[in-house]
Amino acid sequence: MIFLIFWLIGIITTIMNPTIRTVQAISTNLLFYQLVITLTLTGVQGFLGHVFKSDMVAEYIGWEKGSPFQKELGYAELGYGIAGVLCIWMGREFWLAVIVIISPLFIGAAIVHLKEMMKNKNFKTGNSTILLPDLIIPLSLISLYFISVF
């Protein structure tokens, strides 16, 4: 559930800026903070867990321990965490590229976790509760990007 906390931090940061008044400005600001705060924190947290505490994370999710794929996922998460920080200095085209890169990762992960629940009856906390952020984060980024553009 830490992912949802990161997502909410991005929203709260926007709400704390009372000078933004138009829908486009609000959505652009929300998008910025979701990219910079939510993706950065999510990426770093995912990296630390999947790389340095792989077996503990595997047990929490209900998956087999010792898979090197967790470390690969961890490094991918570090990559999008770094991309989140770079959104501070990069323009909207970069923001869109980051959204395009992370959305299939998050939505694909949600599908994998859902299949794991249906096929293997894996309802462990780490497998089931991650569905919400795996869907909310990319869908909110996509929505905010389109609202901010039009």
Secondary structure, DSSP 8 states (H G I E B T S, - for coil): -HHHHHHHHHHHHHHT-TT--SHHHHHHHHHHHIIIIIIHHHHHHHHIIIIISHHHHHHHHT--TT-THHHHHHHHHHHHHHHHHHTTTS-HHHHHHHHHHHHHHHHHHHHHHHHHHHHH----HHHHTTHHHHHHHHHHHHHHHHHHH-
